[in-house]
Structures are given as structure tokens and as C-alpha cells.
Amino acid sequence: MTIRERTEVREKKTLSVYAKASCDSAGRARFEQPCEYRTCYQRDRDRIIHSKAFRRLKDKTQVFLAPEGDHYRTRLTHTLEVAQIARTIARALELNEDLTEAAALGHDLGHTPFGHAGERALNELAPGGFSHNGQSLRVVDRLENDGAGLNLTVEVRDGILCHTGDKRADTLEGRIIHFADRIAYINHDIDDAVRADILRQDAIPHEITDQLGRTKSERIDALVTDIIMTSMDQPDIMQSDAKRAAMEMLRDFMFETVYKNPVAKGEEGKVVEMISKLYEYYVERPDSLPPDVMTNVLSEGVEPAVCDYIAGMTDRFCVAKYVELFVPQGWQRI
């Protein structure tokens, strides 16, 4: 047997009956010869990590726009925290860690520059709307690898698409990503908000801290432990009623005190204006798009291609293109 085949046999022997074993994958849209030493989900993970979209996450906003400081989260560090939490849960429940990690690493590949402000702007502009999870799937299916896509497995694609929104992932590994994403962003956003002096740890209501703890580590541990214990030997990924209620209270608290706070969101109007101007410019002048984007203009139309181009921008590149197109050259040096 090859190394991969031995790994697949070991998975069958050791993973939960509810796990998605690599040898049971529904496969890829385009057939490929299996790797001799990596399972299909390991290959998906590697393809995502080596993709251009993954590298761009390092310069995409998580919550705070252009924060002054080295320790604020970016979309990349958020992704890594989600993957770490997701793998911890998957390992404890004897689910497929490689599938879980691949879906976690790919879940935000389609996120816009400037976080959810950019997402809302494109949702208003694009015909049919825009969602970052749908765009993440488009990135791996259509945009990466010079338009060939990454040809990921059905299960990883499903986990990427269903990490947010009403549709639940088909695998338990994919369902973990929904919870890991929330656990990660709520807790690291508290950390960043404290760092930005717009939130005090002791301001979190005691109804929440009594359930989840007072520090980031305590909260993450409480939520992860609860999911593991509640989901153990179950055909689903679940939270207890008490922890789910506390987490929803914490999320509501964060929306009121941080996500709507002018310090974190005061510049969002400028983001919307910038993305709107860029979108209108390229829709009216598609010949100004890069050659690789023009290929999509010819096959799918101008507006989807412009949406792809802007969604793929980093924060820095988006600002640079705006300055290049709309700020007179003499003023650019001031």
C-alpha cells in the first residue's frame, strides 16, 4: 500500500463513525490521480495555503481599519485562529482533522478589503448581491490558478460555503467551522477592542462572564469544551443551551459596544465611497482591468469580473488604486 492508503486505513480504524474519512470523499469536479502520500483533504489544505488569495489575507482588515499597532488581527491571523480552534474540536471528537483544517483555512478567501464594510458595499453594488462565503467558493472554484481553480473536494467546498448563513454543512467537520469562526472572532475582537481602548474587560456583563469566564483564554476554553462535551458521540455539532445563550449575549454586546463603535467603524463611510467609485469606474471602463480579469469579462460579463477584482484587493492595494484613479498626481505626493 502507498502511504496515503495506509493513512486511509488508519482513519477508518480510529475516526468516529460520524467522521468523513478521506477514502469516502465524493471527490473533485475534475478527476485527478490520487497522491501517493497525502490524502485528498491534505492536498486541499496545501493548495489553499499556497494560493494567492490566502497570501492576500495578511493585508485585509478584520475589524479595525488601518489600526496603529502591530498586534491587531488581520483576516489571515483570524483564519489561523479559526483553524486552530476547529482542529482542537475535531481531534477531541475523533473527526477528520485534515478536512476540518482545509475548510477553516479556506473559509474567508473571498473576503473583501476592509472587512464587512467592503462586503456590504459590494452587496449593494453587485447584481444579485455579494457574500464573502459565496465569493470564497468562487475563488477556489474559478479564480485561483489562472482561472482553473483549485479543484477542491466536495466536502471542503461545502465547509467553506456553509461556514456562515442559513445552510448547514453536510459534514460534521464542516459544521465545526461555523462555531470555530464565531468563537475566534468574538474573542479576538474583544482583545483588539481592549487594545484600542474602546472596551474594558470588566465592562462585559456578569451574566456572560459567569458562564464563559473573564479572560480570552477562559472564554475560548469554556466554549470549546462545551461543544466537545455536548457533541460527543452525537451525529451533530452542538452547544448546550446555557453556553449558546451566553455566546449570543456576548455577540449582541460586541455589536453594541464595538462593531458599531465610531473608533472601529468611523471610517466605514469612506470605505463605501472608495469601493463604490472603483466599481463604477471599472464597470464603465472594463478595458482598464488587468488582462487576467478581462478573461472573465469575456466569459461572464463586466460586473461579475469587476466584483471579483475588487473583492480580491488587499486594503493597501484598494487605497492605492483609488489614489491612482481619483487623486490628481500633484496631490499624491503631499
C-alpha positions in Angstrom: 0.0 0.0 0.0 1.0 3.6 -0.5 1.5 6.0 2.4 -1.9 7.6 1.6 -3.6 4.2 1.5 -2.2 3.3 4.9 -3.4 6.7 6.2 -6.9 6.0 4.9 -6.9 2.6 6.5 -5.9 4.1 9.8 -8.6 6.7 9.5 -11.2 4.0 9.1 -10.0 2.3 12.3 -9.6 5.3 14.5 -12.1 8.0 13.5 -15.6 8.3 14.8 -18.4 6.7 12.8 -19.7 10.2 12.2 -16.4 11.4 10.6 -15.9 11.8 6.9 -13.0 9.5 6.1 -10.7 10.6 3.2 -11.5 7.4 1.2 -15.2 8.2 1.4 -14.9 11.7 -0.2 -17.3 12.4 -3.0 -14.2 13.5 -5.0 -13.5 16.5 -7.2 -15.2 18.1 -10.1 -12.3 17.1 -12.3 -10.7 13.7 -11.7 -7.1 13.6 -10.5 -4.8 10.7 -9.8 -4.5 10.4 -6.0 -1.3 11.5 -4.3 0.9 8.6 -3.1 1.4 10.1 0.4 -1.3 12.7 1.0 -5.0 12.2 1.4 -7.4 14.3 -0.7 -8.1 16.6 2.2 -4.4 17.1 2.9 -3.9 18.1 -0.7 -6.8 20.6 -0.4 -5.2 22.2 2.6 -1.9 22.5 0.8 -3.5 24.1 -2.2 -5.3 26.6 -0.1 -2.1 27.6 1.8 -0.2 28.0 -1.4 -2.9 30.1 -3.1 -2.5 33.8 -3.9 -5.9 34.5 -2.2 -4.6 33.0 1.1 -1.5 35.3 1.0 -3.6 38.4 0.4 -5.4 37.8 3.7 -2.4 39.2 5.6 -3.4 42.7 4.4 -7.1 42.6 4.8 -9.0 44.2 7.7 -10.6 42.1 10.4 -12.4 44.8 12.4 -10.2 47.8 12.9 -9.5 49.8 9.7 -5.7 50.7 9.5 -5.0 50.3 13.2 -1.9 51.8 14.7 -0.1 48.8 16.2 1.5 45.5 15.3 -0.8 43.2 17.3 -4.3 43.8 15.8 -5.8 40.9 14.0 -5.9 40.7 10.2 -8.0 38.4 8.1 -5.1 36.0 8.0 -4.5 35.8 11.7 -8.2 35.3 12.2 -8.2 32.4 9.7 -5.3 30.8 11.6 -7.1 31.1 14.9 -10.3 29.6 13.4 -8.2 26.7 12.1 -6.6 26.1 15.5 -9.9 26.1 17.3 -11.6 23.9 14.7 -8.8 21.3 14.8 -9.0 21.1 18.6 -12.7 20.3 18.4 -12.2 17.8 15.5 -9.5 15.9 17.3 -11.4 15.7 20.5 -14.5 14.3 18.7 -12.4 12.0 16.5 -13.4 13.7 13.3 -11.2 14.3 10.3 -8.7 17.0 11.2 -7.4 17.5 7.7 -10.9 18.1 6.3 -11.7 20.5 9.1 -8.4 22.4 8.7 -8.8 22.7 5.0 -12.3 24.2 5.2 -11.1 26.5 8.0 -8.2 27.8 6.1 -10.3 28.5 3.0 -13.4 29.9 4.7 -12.5 33.6 4.2 -10.6 33.5 0.9 -13.2 35.6 -0.8 -13.4 38.3 1.8 -13.3 41.9 0.6 -10.8 44.6 1.6 -11.9 46.5 4.7 -13.8 43.6 6.3 -17.6 43.6 6.4 -17.7 47.3 5.4 -16.3 46.2 2.0 -18.7 43.3 1.9 -21.7 45.5 2.5 -20.6 47.9 -0.2 -20.2 45.2 -2.8 -23.5 43.6 -1.8 -25.2 46.9 -2.6 -23.4 47.3 -5.9 -23.2 43.8 -7.4 -26.3 42.5 -9.4 -27.6 39.6 -7.3 -25.7 40.8 -4.2 -22.4 39.6 -2.7 -21.5 37.4 0.2 -17.9 36.6 1.3 -18.7 32.9 1.7 -20.1 32.6 -1.8 -17.1 34.5 -3.1 -14.7 32.2 -1.2 -16.2 29.3 -3.1 -15.8 31.2 -6.3 -12.2 31.9 -5.6 -11.3 28.2 -5.1 -13.6 27.0 -8.0 -13.0 29.7 -10.6 -10.4 32.4 -9.9 -7.3 30.8 -8.5 -4.7 29.0 -10.6 -5.1 31.3 -13.6 -8.8 30.6 -13.8 -8.6 26.9 -13.4 -9.5 26.9 -9.8 -8.1 24.6 -7.1 -10.4 21.7 -7.9 -11.1 21.0 -4.2 -13.1 18.1 -2.9 -16.8 18.4 -2.5 -16.6 18.3 1.3 -14.0 21.1 1.7 -16.0 23.3 -0.8 -19.2 22.6 1.3 -17.4 23.6 4.5 -16.2 26.9 3.0 -19.6 27.8 1.6 -21.6 26.9 4.7 -19.5 28.4 7.5 -22.0 31.3 7.7 -25.6 31.7 6.5 -28.6 29.5 6.9 -27.4 26.4 5.1 -25.6 23.9 7.3 -22.6 21.9 6.1 -23.2 18.3 5.2 -20.2 17.0 7.2 -19.6 17.4 11.0 -16.2 18.7 10.1 -17.7 21.5 8.0 -20.2 22.3 10.8 -17.3 22.8 13.2 -16.2 25.8 11.1 -19.4 27.7 11.8 -18.7 27.5 15.6 -15.0 28.0 15.4 -15.4 31.1 13.3 -17.7 32.7 15.9 -15.6 31.7 18.8 -12.5 33.1 17.2 -13.8 36.4 16.1 -15.9 37.3 19.1 -12.9 36.7 21.5 -10.1 38.2 19.4 -12.3 41.2 18.7 -12.6 41.7 22.4 -8.8 41.5 22.7 -8.4 44.1 19.9 -11.1 46.4 21.3 -9.3 46.4 24.7 -6.1 47.2 23.0 -7.8 50.1 21.2 -9.1 51.5 24.5 -12.7 51.2 23.4 -13.6 48.4 25.8 -12.7 47.3 29.3 -12.7 43.6 30.2 -14.7 44.4 33.3 -17.4 46.0 31.2 -18.6 42.6 29.9 -21.9 41.8 31.8 -21.6 39.3 34.7 -24.4 37.2 33.1 -21.9 36.5 30.4 -18.7 36.2 32.4 -20.4 33.9 34.9 -20.9 31.4 32.1 -17.8 32.0 29.9 -15.1 33.4 32.2 -13.4 36.8 32.3 -10.4 36.3 30.1 -10.0 35.4 26.4 -8.5 32.0 27.3 -11.3 31.2 29.8 -14.0 32.1 27.3 -12.4 30.1 24.4 -11.8 27.1 26.7 -15.4 27.3 28.0 -17.0 27.4 24.6 -14.7 24.8 23.0 -15.1 22.4 26.0 -18.9 22.8 25.8 -19.1 22.0 22.1 -16.9 18.9 22.7 -18.9 17.6 25.6 -22.3 18.4 24.1 -21.4 16.8 20.7 -19.5 13.8 22.0 -20.9 10.6 20.3 -23.6 12.7 18.6 -24.4 12.9 14.9 -24.2 16.7 15.0 -22.1 19.6 16.3 -24.0 21.4 19.1 -23.7 23.8 22.1 -25.5 23.5 25.4 -28.4 25.9 25.9 -26.6 27.8 28.6 -23.4 28.4 26.6 -25.3 29.2 23.4 -27.3 31.8 25.2 -24.2 33.3 26.8 -22.4 33.4 23.4 -25.4 35.2 21.8 -25.4 37.7 24.6 -21.7 38.3 24.1 -22.2 38.7 20.4 -25.0 41.2 20.9 -22.8 43.1 23.5 -20.0 43.3 21.0 -22.3 44.7 18.3 -23.5 47.4 20.5 -20.1 48.4 22.1 -17.5 47.5 19.4 -18.9 46.7 16.0 -20.9 49.9 15.9 -18.3 52.0 17.8 -17.1 55.1 15.9 -13.5 54.3 16.7 -13.8 50.9 15.0 -16.3 52.0 12.3 -15.9 55.7 11.9 -14.1 55.4 8.6 -16.6 53.0 7.0 -18.3 55.7 5.1 -15.1 56.4 3.3 -14.6 52.7 2.5 -18.1 52.5 0.9 -17.4 55.6 -1.1 -14.0 54.3 -2.3 -15.3 50.9 -3.3 -18.3 52.4 -5.0 -16.1 54.8 -7.1 -13.8 52.0 -8.1 -16.7 49.7 -9.0 -18.4 52.4 -11.2 -15.0 53.3 -12.8 -14.2 49.7 -13.9 -17.8 48.9 -15.0 -17.7 51.9 -17.3 -14.1 51.2 -18.4 -13.6 47.5 -18.5 -10.5 47.9 -20.7 -8.8 49.3 -17.7 -8.9 45.9 -15.9 -5.9 43.7 -15.8 -5.6 41.1 -18.6 -6.4 38.1 -16.3 -9.6 39.8 -15.2 -10.5 40.7 -18.8 -10.7 36.9 -19.5 -13.6 36.8 -17.0 -15.2 39.9 -18.6 -15.4 38.0 -21.9 -16.8 34.8 -20.4 -19.1 36.1 -17.6 -19.7 39.8 -18.2 -18.3 43.1 -16.9 -20.0 43.4 -13.4 -19.1 39.9 -12.1 -15.5 40.4 -13.2 -15.3 43.9 -11.6 -16.7 42.4 -8.4 -14.0 39.6 -8.5 -11.3 42.2 -9.0 -12.3 44.5 -6.1 -13.1 41.6 -3.7 -9.7 40.2 -4.3 -7.9 43.5 -3.4 -6.0 44.0 -0.2 -6.7 47.1 1.8 -3.5 48.7 0.7 -4.0 47.9 -3.0 -7.5 49.2 -2.9 -6.4 52.6 -1.5 -3.5 52.8 -4.0 -5.9 52.2 -7.0 -8.3 54.8 -5.6 -5.5 57.3 -5.3 -4.1 56.5 -8.7 -7.5 56.9 -10.4 -9.1 59.8 -8.5 -6.5 61.9 -6.8 -4.6 64.4 -9.1 -0.9 63.4 -9.4 0.3 66.6 -7.9 -1.6 65.9 -4.7 -0.5 62.3 -4.4 2.9 63.4 -3.2 1.6 65.6 -0.4 
